[in-house]
Amino acid sequence: MSTLDYAAYIASLPRILAGAAALFRDGEGRVLLVEPNYREGWALPGGTIESDTGETPRQGARRETLEEIGLDRPLGRLLAVDWVPGTGRPPLVAYVYDGGVLGEAELKSIRLQEEELLSWKLVPRDDLAAHLPGQLGLRVLAALDALADGAGTAELENGLPAF
């Protein structure tokens, strides 16, 4: 196969989007959410993985956390992977990592990326569905469950267990 044939083959393959986020909590177990200015609702700190530059999901979650809220912390284990079909876009694979528990000093040091974020807040588990509707809310709840029960990574499809 020539270089041109291989390039054409690669170009013909299906595409997926990939994103990664960090699940941070405070000492009371509340989840840190950010409010984007480019769409309605709330999200975990995170964003698109820059896979074209060789960035891994874990690196992407850490970079996005630093960019969005000014915290540069090593991330814990992978809590959830979610396959999210798209309408008007390719499917998305979303990775959620354990960001750990933030102390008072770290919470006070949060600095929002003004180009993308309006605010942040800590939300109790019981209120997450009101802030994170649909598969995102289900994904975060599954990640919290994986964290609490110490089980392996939650494999999800559109926010629901894959099996």
Secondary structure, DSSP 4 states (H G I P E B T S, - for coil): --HHHHHHHHHHS---EEEEEEEEE-TT-PEEEEEESSSSS-B-SEEE--GGGT--HHHHHHHHHHHHHS-------EEEEEEE--SSS--EEEEEEEEEE--HHHHHT----TTTEEEEEEE-GGGHHHHS-HHHHHHHHHHHHHHHH---PEEEETTEE--
